[in-house]
Amino acid sequence: MKPYQIPLHTRLNRLFLRPGIRAIFRLLGRVKIFGKENVPLGKPYVIAINHISIFDPPLAVSFWPEQPEVIGASDVFKKKGQGLILSMYGVIPVHRGEYDRILLDRIMAVLRSGRPLVIAPEGGRSHETAMRRAMPGVGYIIEHAQVPVIPVGLVGTTEDFWQRATHGEKPPLEIRIGKPIVFPPITRFAKGAERREARQKNADLVMRHIAGLLPEEYHGVYAGQAL
């Protein structure tokens, strides 16, 4: 497997993209960050966020204390404004619902290079505060990368954020960072359905930790299961 490398133009883009997006969020909203002490700086880990709207990834990435890599849905790259920002930052495109060996190898290369990686376990925007059930993808990453997962609850990134902010409301935005979750290896004897079930169980566990960082109305299918 080739070592993960960030192209020079991407590194240059990030020099102004992250502070620029940070400044926009601070101008439009009231940003608060909790739990920064939980981030294991300088080590590989997965950042798992709830995903309500297009505002979630840029909020988390721009305020994160390190410069993380990000995976995002390939269809978003086709949208003029969003696609340009994703391409400039160097977001790794993923085709939702498809098995992609090259993508998985790239994700492993990111983590093995010692860099953090942002993922939305739900697999896409929920368009409402209530969380949907996690896709098994994060469980696959947990199994193969064997790195900690940092649960992150994002509050206030509703789809009406832009409208409210541009009408002078300055809505509150919160980034709630939980403690690292360390998963034991899935037994090598687990096969087929048993292995898929173990991956889904780990994915659900991540979401339960995220639910524990969020208000009850955000829990969705994880209502009553928050940790």
N, C-alpha and C positions, 0 to 999 in steps of 0.2 A: 504493500500500500504506500502510495506517495505521501510525503509529509504535507501537511496543510499549509498553504501559503496565501497571504492576502496580497493581491496585486497592488502595485504602487499607487495607481490612480484611485483605487478604493480607499487606501489609507489616507490619501490626501483629501478625498471627499469627506471622510469622517471627521476630519479636523474642524470643518465648519458645520457639518450637518448636525452633529450631536449638540453642540452649544446653541446653534440656531433654533433647533426644535425646542430645546429646553427653554430658551428665552420666550418663544411663542406661548408655550404652556404657562409660563409664569405671568405673562402679560394678560392672558385670557382667563386664567383660573387661579385658584389658591392651592398650591401644591404642598402636600405634607408627606414626608417619608418616615416610616417607622421600621425599625429592625435592621438597620444597616450593619449593625454589629454581628448579624448572623451570616454575612457573606464571607465565605472562605477565600479571601483574596489570594491571587496567585496560583490557584489550583483549578483543575477542571471540574465542572459541575453543570447540571441542567437547571435552567430557570423555567419553572412551569407557571404560567399565568392563566387566569380566567380571561375569556375573550368575548366581550360584549359588542364592540364596535371597532372601527378603523383606528380609533385613538389609543387603543391598548398597547400594541407593540411600540409605537414611537414614544409613548410616555415612559414605559418601562426601560427601554433601551437608552433614551437620552439622559435619564436620571440615574442609571445604574453606575455604581462606583468603579466598575471596570468596563472595558469595551467588549461587549459580547457579540458572538455571531448569532444569526437569526435564520430560522426557516419560515417560509411563508408560502401561501397557496399560489400556484402558478397562474391561475386565472386573474389574480390581482395585478400581475405584471402587464396585462393588456389594457388596464385603465390608465389613461394619460398621466394624470398627476401622481397618483399612488404608485404606478408602475415605474415612473422615473425615479422617485425617491428610493424605492426598493432596489432598483438597479444601481443607483449611485452608492447606496450603503453596502451593496454586495450581499443582499439577502439571498439565501439558498432556496430556489424554487422547489416545491413539492407538489406532485399531482395527487390530490386527495383521493383516498380509496384505492390507490394502485400500489402494488409492490414494486419498489424501485431499488434494485441492488446497488446501483451506482450512487444514489442518494444516501443510502445507509452507510456505504463505505466512506462517503464524504463526511457524514455526521461523526462517525467513529474517528476519522482523521482529525476533525476539529477538536474533539475531546482529548484525544491522545497527544495533541500538540499543547495541551495545558490550558486551553481557552474555554470560557463558559459559553453555553448555547441556550438561546431562548426558544421555547416551544409552547404552543397553546394545545394542551391535550384534547380539548374538545374538537379539534380539527377544523375549526372555522368559527365565525362570529355567531353568537346566539341571537343577536338583535334585541335582547331583553336582558334584564339583570339576572334572571334565573339561569343557573348553569345546566348544561346538557351533560349526558354521560360521556366520559372520556373515550376516545378511540384507543385501540391497543398499541398504537405506535410508540407512545412514551414508555410502555411496558417493555417493548422490544429494545429500545435504547437502554433502559435500566438494566436489562438482562445482559446485554453485550458490552456496554461501556463500564459497568460497575463503578459509577461515580455518584456522589451525592446529588439529590434533587432539592432545590430551594423552592418551596412553595411561595407564590406571590399573589396576594389578593389586591386587585385594582378596583377602587371605588370611585364612582362619579363619571366614568367614561361612557355614559349613555349616548345614544345616537343623536340626542338633542343638545349635546354639549356645545357644539359650534354655534347653533342658533341662540342658545341662552347666553353664551360668552360674548357674542358679537352684539347682543342687545343690552350689554352693560351689567349683566348679572354677576359675572366673575364666580362661577360655580366652584365648589371645593373638589379637589382631586386628591386621592390618597393612594400611596404605594405601601402596602403592608407586607413586609418581608418576614417569612417564617424561618424557623430553625431548619438546618439541613436534615433531610431524611436519608438514612443509609439502609439499603435493601440487601438482605442476604441473597447469595446466588440461587437461582432456580436449579433444583437438582438436575444433574445431567441425565438422570434416568427418566425424567418427564418427557413424554412424547406427544405429538399430535394435539388432540383436544385438551389434554391435561396441561400441556405447555402453554397453549393459547389461553386457557383459563387462568393460569398463574400470571401471565402478562397482563390480562385484563384486571385481575385482582390488584396488582401493583399500580396500574393506571388509576383505578378507583381510589386506592389509598392516597395517591397524590392529590386527587380532587377533594377528598375528605379533609386533608390538611389545608388545602386552599379554602374550603368552606369554613374552616375554623378561624380564618382570618377575616371573613366577610360578614356583613349584616345578614340576618336570617332571610330577608327577601331575595338574596343572591344565591341561596343554597340550591334551589331547583330540585333536580332529581336526587341530590344528596341531603335533602332535608332530613333532620333527625340523625344524620351520620357524621356530623362535623367533629373533627378532632382538635 
